[in-house]
Amino acid sequence: MMVTTRLGLGKICFIFSMEAYLMFFTPLFMNRVVPIFIKMLDLYCY
């Protein structure tokens, strides 16, 4: 029982940390990477 509860708590903590990570890094990613990606798409499309 202790192992399963520890794994469950680990999964919950991992999910929360991933959500915090995504919330923190998504604006940076959108500001930095998406314009470059759009420029690359423009180069390939035209």
Long-range contacts (C-beta under 8 A, 24 or more apart in sequence): none
